[in-house]
Amino acid sequence: MTKLIQETFQQILQLSEEQQDTLATYLQKHLIELLKKSEKEKRLAKHNDTLNENINPLPKRRIPPVSIAGKGKTLGDLVSPIVNTEDWECLRE
């Protein structure tokens, strides 16, 4: 972080006096907004870290062996039963 600040100051010193004044004016106008935004981002990151620590990760998806690929059979529809409703004992009177 210190190296970044030093490099930034070096770059500012390379600006002309007029450019430095423009930069200073911009920072005076927008510094409070920039700091608030930065603080908000820090709080969000901290909150997300807290949430991530409290939430169990999803279990890893199991991958079936290649040897069983294409060997499955569809026996019925997900909405309708495999056997006729006439064959159900519970529906008989």
PyMOL commands that place a pseudoatom at each C-alpha (Angstrom):
pseudoatom trace, name=CA, resn=MET, resi=1, chain=A, elem=C, hetatm=0, pos=[0.000, 0.000, 0.000]
pseudoatom trace, name=CA, resn=THR, resi=2, chain=A, elem=C, hetatm=0, pos=[2.820, 2.394, 0.862]
pseudoatom trace, name=CA, resn=LYS, resi=3, chain=A, elem=C, hetatm=0, pos=[4.488, 1.707, -2.473]
pseudoatom trace, name=CA, resn=LEU, resi=4, chain=A, elem=C, hetatm=0, pos=[1.234, 2.524, -4.271]
pseudoatom trace, name=CA, resn=ILE, resi=5, chain=A, elem=C, hetatm=0, pos=[0.935, 5.819, -2.404]
pseudoatom trace, name=CA, resn=GLN, resi=6, chain=A, elem=C, hetatm=0, pos=[4.552, 6.713, -3.185]
pseudoatom trace, name=CA, resn=GLU, resi=7, chain=A, elem=C, hetatm=0, pos=[4.028, 5.933, -6.876]
pseudoatom trace, name=CA, resn=THR, resi=8, chain=A, elem=C, hetatm=0, pos=[0.847, 8.008, -6.918]
pseudoatom trace, name=CA, resn=PHE, resi=9, chain=A, elem=C, hetatm=0, pos=[2.649, 11.010, -5.392]
pseudoatom trace, name=CA, resn=GLN, resi=10, chain=A, elem=C, hetatm=0, pos=[5.446, 10.625, -7.933]
pseudoatom trace, name=CA, resn=GLN, resi=11, chain=A, elem=C, hetatm=0, pos=[2.886, 10.712, -10.737]
pseudoatom trace, name=CA, resn=ILE, resi=12, chain=A, elem=C, hetatm=0, pos=[1.202, 13.784, -9.238]
pseudoatom trace, name=CA, resn=LEU, resi=13, chain=A, elem=C, hetatm=0, pos=[4.549, 15.567, -9.041]
pseudoatom trace, name=CA, resn=GLN, resi=14, chain=A, elem=C, hetatm=0, pos=[5.031, 14.956, -12.773]
pseudoatom trace, name=CA, resn=LEU, resi=15, chain=A, elem=C, hetatm=0, pos=[1.812, 16.880, -13.520]
pseudoatom trace, name=CA, resn=SER, resi=16, chain=A, elem=C, hetatm=0, pos=[1.951, 20.553, -14.406]
pseudoatom trace, name=CA, resn=GLU, resi=17, chain=A, elem=C, hetatm=0, pos=[0.943, 23.063, -11.739]
pseudoatom trace, name=CA, resn=GLU, resi=18, chain=A, elem=C, hetatm=0, pos=[-2.353, 23.678, -13.510]
pseudoatom trace, name=CA, resn=GLN, resi=19, chain=A, elem=C, hetatm=0, pos=[-3.098, 19.938, -13.649]
pseudoatom trace, name=CA, resn=GLN, resi=20, chain=A, elem=C, hetatm=0, pos=[-2.237, 19.611, -9.955]
pseudoatom trace, name=CA, resn=ASP, resi=21, chain=A, elem=C, hetatm=0, pos=[-4.626, 22.476, -9.129]
pseudoatom trace, name=CA, resn=THR, resi=22, chain=A, elem=C, hetatm=0, pos=[-7.379, 20.822, -11.190]
pseudoatom trace, name=CA, resn=LEU, resi=23, chain=A, elem=C, hetatm=0, pos=[-6.778, 17.526, -9.406]
pseudoatom trace, name=CA, resn=ALA, resi=24, chain=A, elem=C, hetatm=0, pos=[-6.832, 19.241, -5.999]
pseudoatom trace, name=CA, resn=THR, resi=25, chain=A, elem=C, hetatm=0, pos=[-10.128, 20.975, -6.833]
pseudoatom trace, name=CA, resn=TYR, resi=26, chain=A, elem=C, hetatm=0, pos=[-11.652, 17.703, -8.006]
pseudoatom trace, name=CA, resn=LEU, resi=27, chain=A, elem=C, hetatm=0, pos=[-10.532, 15.883, -4.864]
pseudoatom trace, name=CA, resn=GLN, resi=28, chain=A, elem=C, hetatm=0, pos=[-11.895, 18.661, -2.624]
pseudoatom trace, name=CA, resn=LYS, resi=29, chain=A, elem=C, hetatm=0, pos=[-15.292, 18.372, -4.312]
pseudoatom trace, name=CA, resn=HIS, resi=30, chain=A, elem=C, hetatm=0, pos=[-15.470, 14.594, -4.469]
pseudoatom trace, name=CA, resn=LEU, resi=31, chain=A, elem=C, hetatm=0, pos=[-13.285, 13.309, -1.631]
pseudoatom trace, name=CA, resn=ILE, resi=32, chain=A, elem=C, hetatm=0, pos=[-16.156, 12.875, 0.832]
pseudoatom trace, name=CA, resn=GLU, resi=33, chain=A, elem=C, hetatm=0, pos=[-18.179, 10.956, -1.778]
pseudoatom trace, name=CA, resn=LEU, resi=34, chain=A, elem=C, hetatm=0, pos=[-15.179, 8.776, -2.638]
pseudoatom trace, name=CA, resn=LEU, resi=35, chain=A, elem=C, hetatm=0, pos=[-14.540, 8.006, 1.036]
pseudoatom trace, name=CA, resn=LYS, resi=36, chain=A, elem=C, hetatm=0, pos=[-18.201, 7.159, 1.669]
pseudoatom trace, name=CA, resn=LYS, resi=37, chain=A, elem=C, hetatm=0, pos=[-18.255, 4.870, -1.361]
pseudoatom trace, name=CA, resn=SER, resi=38, chain=A, elem=C, hetatm=0, pos=[-15.030, 3.198, -0.232]
pseudoatom trace, name=CA, resn=GLU, resi=39, chain=A, elem=C, hetatm=0, pos=[-16.383, 2.724, 3.303]
pseudoatom trace, name=CA, resn=LYS, resi=40, chain=A, elem=C, hetatm=0, pos=[-19.632, 1.287, 1.906]
pseudoatom trace, name=CA, resn=GLU, resi=41, chain=A, elem=C, hetatm=0, pos=[-17.669, -1.168, -0.261]
pseudoatom trace, name=CA, resn=LYS, resi=42, chain=A, elem=C, hetatm=0, pos=[-15.615, -2.229, 2.779]
pseudoatom trace, name=CA, resn=ARG, resi=43, chain=A, elem=C, hetatm=0, pos=[-18.774, -2.809, 4.823]
pseudoatom trace, name=CA, resn=LEU, resi=44, chain=A, elem=C, hetatm=0, pos=[-20.350, -4.818, 1.988]
pseudoatom trace, name=CA, resn=ALA, resi=45, chain=A, elem=C, hetatm=0, pos=[-17.206, -6.917, 1.613]
pseudoatom trace, name=CA, resn=LYS, resi=46, chain=A, elem=C, hetatm=0, pos=[-17.064, -7.509, 5.369]
pseudoatom trace, name=CA, resn=HIS, resi=47, chain=A, elem=C, hetatm=0, pos=[-20.779, -8.363, 5.429]
pseudoatom trace, name=CA, resn=ASN, resi=48, chain=A, elem=C, hetatm=0, pos=[-20.357, -10.768, 2.508]
pseudoatom trace, name=CA, resn=ASP, resi=49, chain=A, elem=C, hetatm=0, pos=[-17.417, -12.437, 4.251]
pseudoatom trace, name=CA, resn=THR, resi=50, chain=A, elem=C, hetatm=0, pos=[-19.556, -12.829, 7.370]
pseudoatom trace, name=CA, resn=LEU, resi=51, chain=A, elem=C, hetatm=0, pos=[-22.405, -14.286, 5.331]
pseudoatom trace, name=CA, resn=ASN, resi=52, chain=A, elem=C, hetatm=0, pos=[-20.071, -16.635, 3.508]
pseudoatom trace, name=CA, resn=GLU, resi=53, chain=A, elem=C, hetatm=0, pos=[-18.694, -17.904, 6.805]
pseudoatom trace, name=CA, resn=ASN, resi=54, chain=A, elem=C, hetatm=0, pos=[-22.177, -18.568, 8.194]
pseudoatom trace, name=CA, resn=ILE, resi=55, chain=A, elem=C, hetatm=0, pos=[-23.632, -20.278, 5.139]
pseudoatom trace, name=CA, resn=ASN, resi=56, chain=A, elem=C, hetatm=0, pos=[-22.635, -23.860, 4.466]
pseudoatom trace, name=CA, resn=PRO, resi=57, chain=A, elem=C, hetatm=0, pos=[-21.352, -24.306, 0.943]
pseudoatom trace, name=CA, resn=LEU, resi=58, chain=A, elem=C, hetatm=0, pos=[-23.428, -26.402, -1.421]
pseudoatom trace, name=CA, resn=PRO, resi=59, chain=A, elem=C, hetatm=0, pos=[-22.391, -30.033, -1.506]
pseudoatom trace, name=CA, resn=LYS, resi=60, chain=A, elem=C, hetatm=0, pos=[-20.289, -30.991, -4.491]
pseudoatom trace, name=CA, resn=ARG, resi=61, chain=A, elem=C, hetatm=0, pos=[-22.282, -32.518, -7.319]
pseudoatom trace, name=CA, resn=ARG, resi=62, chain=A, elem=C, hetatm=0, pos=[-21.632, -36.192, -7.767]
pseudoatom trace, name=CA, resn=ILE, resi=63, chain=A, elem=C, hetatm=0, pos=[-20.580, -37.275, -11.234]
pseudoatom trace, name=CA, resn=PRO, resi=64, chain=A, elem=C, hetatm=0, pos=[-21.786, -40.719, -12.316]
pseudoatom trace, name=CA, resn=PRO, resi=65, chain=A, elem=C, hetatm=0, pos=[-19.295, -43.128, -13.870]
pseudoatom trace, name=CA, resn=VAL, resi=66, chain=A, elem=C, hetatm=0, pos=[-19.006, -43.039, -17.642]
pseudoatom trace, name=CA, resn=SER, resi=67, chain=A, elem=C, hetatm=0, pos=[-19.734, -46.774, -17.769]
pseudoatom trace, name=CA, resn=ILE, resi=68, chain=A, elem=C, hetatm=0, pos=[-23.439, -46.201, -16.987]
pseudoatom trace, name=CA, resn=ALA, resi=69, chain=A, elem=C, hetatm=0, pos=[-23.985, -43.424, -19.543]
pseudoatom trace, name=CA, resn=GLY, resi=70, chain=A, elem=C, hetatm=0, pos=[-26.973, -44.097, -21.812]
pseudoatom trace, name=CA, resn=LYS, resi=71, chain=A, elem=C, hetatm=0, pos=[-28.173, -47.119, -19.841]
pseudoatom trace, name=CA, resn=GLY, resi=72, chain=A, elem=C, hetatm=0, pos=[-31.032, -45.385, -18.026]
pseudoatom trace, name=CA, resn=LYS, resi=73, chain=A, elem=C, hetatm=0, pos=[-34.686, -46.062, -18.910]
pseudoatom trace, name=CA, resn=THR, resi=74, chain=A, elem=C, hetatm=0, pos=[-37.625, -43.702, -18.585]
pseudoatom trace, name=CA, resn=LEU, resi=75, chain=A, elem=C, hetatm=0, pos=[-40.463, -45.712, -17.069]
pseudoatom trace, name=CA, resn=GLY, resi=76, chain=A, elem=C, hetatm=0, pos=[-43.080, -43.012, -16.767]
pseudoatom trace, name=CA, resn=ASP, resi=77, chain=A, elem=C, hetatm=0, pos=[-43.828, -39.326, -16.806]
pseudoatom trace, name=CA, resn=LEU, resi=78, chain=A, elem=C, hetatm=0, pos=[-42.979, -37.155, -13.832]
pseudoatom trace, name=CA, resn=VAL, resi=79, chain=A, elem=C, hetatm=0, pos=[-46.560, -35.903, -13.722]
pseudoatom trace, name=CA, resn=SER, resi=80, chain=A, elem=C, hetatm=0, pos=[-48.465, -39.117, -14.310]
pseudoatom trace, name=CA, resn=PRO, resi=81, chain=A, elem=C, hetatm=0, pos=[-47.982, -42.415, -12.459]
pseudoatom trace, name=CA, resn=ILE, resi=82, chain=A, elem=C, hetatm=0, pos=[-46.353, -45.445, -14.033]
pseudoatom trace, name=CA, resn=VAL, resi=83, chain=A, elem=C, hetatm=0, pos=[-49.307, -47.748, -13.301]
pseudoatom trace, name=CA, resn=ASN, resi=84, chain=A, elem=C, hetatm=0, pos=[-52.956, -47.099, -14.119]
pseudoatom trace, name=CA, resn=THR, resi=85, chain=A, elem=C, hetatm=0, pos=[-55.002, -45.515, -11.337]
pseudoatom trace, name=CA, resn=GLU, resi=86, chain=A, elem=C, hetatm=0, pos=[-57.467, -48.417, -11.732]
pseudoatom trace, name=CA, resn=ASP, resi=87, chain=A, elem=C, hetatm=0, pos=[-54.819, -50.709, -10.265]
pseudoatom trace, name=CA, resn=TRP, resi=88, chain=A, elem=C, hetatm=0, pos=[-54.529, -48.671, -7.039]
pseudoatom trace, name=CA, resn=GLU, resi=89, chain=A, elem=C, hetatm=0, pos=[-56.054, -50.444, -4.073]
pseudoatom trace, name=CA, resn=CYS, resi=90, chain=A, elem=C, hetatm=0, pos=[-56.614, -47.219, -2.160]
pseudoatom trace, name=CA, resn=LEU, resi=91, chain=A, elem=C, hetatm=0, pos=[-58.965, -45.914, -4.881]
pseudoatom trace, name=CA, resn=ARG, resi=92, chain=A, elem=C, hetatm=0, pos=[-61.180, -48.990, -4.855]
pseudoatom trace, name=CA, resn=GLU, resi=93, chain=A, elem=C, hetatm=0, pos=[-64.332, -48.915, -2.796]
for i in range(1, 93): cmd.bond("trace and resi %d" % i, "trace and resi %d" % (i + 1))
show_as sticks, trace
zoom trace
